[in-house]
Amino acid sequence: MTSTFPTISISTERLVLRPLDEDDVPALAAMMNDEQVASWTDVPQPFGEDRARTWITGHAPAERAAGRGLDLAVTEFLTQRLVGVVQLTRTDWHVRSTELSYIVAPWARGEGYASEAALATARWLFRDQKFERVELRTAADNTASQQVAQKIGCISEGVLRNACIAHVRTEDGGWTDLRTDFIVWSLLPEDLAGAGEHLADGAGYPSYSDWN
């Protein structure tokens, strides 16, 4: 029997994580057309509202129903504005593990939203879903995303050599593939000790301006 993630909402001090809905189409399309998103992900470019609608109404529900993962909109608590997306993929229900990734809109960067959303998702996975492992993969040159992983308590496990395809601009304004390494990070339930306090102290919510 296939296990699936429930339809849930997760609240933090500044954010609400909830299922994507069709009202998110314009903001999601705008976010996915950003240069940093194009550089560090395989999101097709250009990314129009038709693609955003297909993701929200087709891809995301299918992934959840099949038990493979979960896509959550990350919104500001006060304004309800879409600031990003958290994705769970490659979920193994027997091992109780999943891979976590995050994307934040350009206008919302530098506020620590990635750390806050990722940590809240990990806590929910460990406490409510009884997961035992969360994995993150960051491109070798995406140092800011690596800092987010460190901030929430992840441990670097090693390098997958030549396993990542990043993207760089060509002279004619297009994109070309650039192979690089993946750094693999893991987060276990016991790694969360102290992570929340570190985010909540005066050094919390740091400014990382160039991560996806």
N, C-alpha and C positions, 0 to 999 in steps of 0.2 A: 504494500500500500504506500502510495506516494505521500510524503508529508509536505505541507505548504505553510508559508508564513501567514499569520492572520492579518486582516485589515486593521491597522492600528494608527494611533497618533501618539507621538512622543513630544513632551514639552520640556524645555530647558529654561534657564533664566531669561534668554532673549529670543529663543527660536521655538517654532513648532514644526515637527517633521510629520508629514501626512502623505497619503497616496496622491499621486499626480492626478489632476483632473483637466478637463478641456479648457477651463478658464486660464490654465497655465500656458496654453499654446503660444501666444505672442512672446511672453517673457522667456520661455524655454528656447524658442527659435533664436531670439536675440542673443541669449547667453551662449548657445552652441556655435554661433558665428564668430566668436571672439578668437583673436590670434593665438592666445595661450592654449585655449581648448583645442584648436586645430593642431597646434604643435605637439601636444602631449597625449592626444587621444586619437582613435580611429573614427571619430565622428565625421560623416561625409560633409564635404564642403562644395558649394554653399549649403547651408542647412535652413530650409524654408519651413513655413508653418505647416505645410503638408507632411513633412517628415516629423515634425514635433507632434502633430495629431496622431500619426501612425504609431509613434512611440507610446503615447499616452493611452490610446484606445486599443492598440493591438499588441505591441511588443511587451509592455510592462505587465498587463493582465495575463498574457500567455506564459511569461517567465514565472510569475507567482503560481499560477494554476499547475504548472508542470513541476513545481517544487525546486526550480533551479535558482531562484533568487527573489529579490524585492527591490523596487524602485520607490524612493521617497522624495517628495518635494521638501525642500528646506525653506521655510518662510520666516520672516521677522514676526515676532509675537505682537508687536504694537501696530505695524502697518499691514501685515499679511502679504507683503511683497515677496516674490520669489527671489531668494538669494542663492539658491543652488540645488543640487541633487546629490543624494547618497544612494549608491547602488550596492546591493549584495548579489554576488554571482558565484558560480561554481560551488553551489551549496551541496554538502555531503551530509545527509541526515543520519547516516550510520555513525560516521566519525564525529558528527555534530561540529562541523567546521564550515566556514564560508569566507569568501574574499570580499573585502570592503574597498570601495573607491568613492571619490568625491569630486565634484566640480562646483565652482563658485562663480557667480556672475562678476564681470569686471568691476562694476560699481560697488560691489560688496566686499571686495578684497581688502586686506589690511585690518580687519575687525576681529579676526580669530574665529570666524564662523565655522571653518573647516574642523578645527580642533573640537569645538563645542558640539557640533553635529556628530562627528565621528565617535567621540567619547560617549555621548548619549546613546547612540546606536549600539555600541559595544556593550554598554551596561545592560541595555534591554536584552540583547542576545544572551548574555551570560546569566542574568537573573531570571528573566521571564521565559526564555526559550531553552535554557539549560545547555547552551552551546559551550564547547570546551576550547575552541580555537577560532580566532579571527586573523585572516592573512591580508596583508597589503603588499602591493608591488609598485615601486616607484622607479621611473626612468633614472638612469645613472646621473644625468645632468639636471634633473628636476630637484634641485637642492631644497627649495622651499617646501615641496610636498614631503620630502624626507624629514624636514623639521616638524611638520605636523605629526608624522608618525612617531617621532621621538617624544613630542609634547604629550601625547596621550599614553605613553608608556610602552610603546612597541619595542621589541628586541630585533635587531638586525640578524638574520640567519645566514645570509650569504648572497651570492650573485649568480643570476642566470645569464650567462654570457651570450651576447648577441641575440637575446630573446625578445627585444623590444624594438618596435619601429616608431621612431619619432618623425616629425615632418618639419621641413625648413622651406622658406620662400625661395623661389627661383628668380632669376633676373627679369623674367617676363611677368612676374606677379603670381605665378602658379605655385604649386607645392610639389616637393619631391621627398621621397622616403629617405630616412637616415637611420641605419641600424645602430643600436646601442644596447647596453646591458640593462637588465632589471635587477634592482635590489629588493630582496624578499624580506619582509618584516612579519613578525607574528605578535599577537596579543593573546595572553591566556588570562583566565579569571584572576589568578594571583598577581598578575602584572598591574591590575587596576589600583592596587593599594597606593595611595598618595597622588594618583593622577588627578583626581578631582580637586584636591587641595592645591595642587600646583597651578591648575587653571584658574582657581578662584582667588589666589593671592594677588598681590600687587603686580606681579609679573605676568598675570594671565592675559589671554587673548592678545598675543603678540601680533605685530604687523608683518605679514608675509605677502609681499605685493605681486609676486610673479608665479604663483603656483596655480594649477588648474583646479 
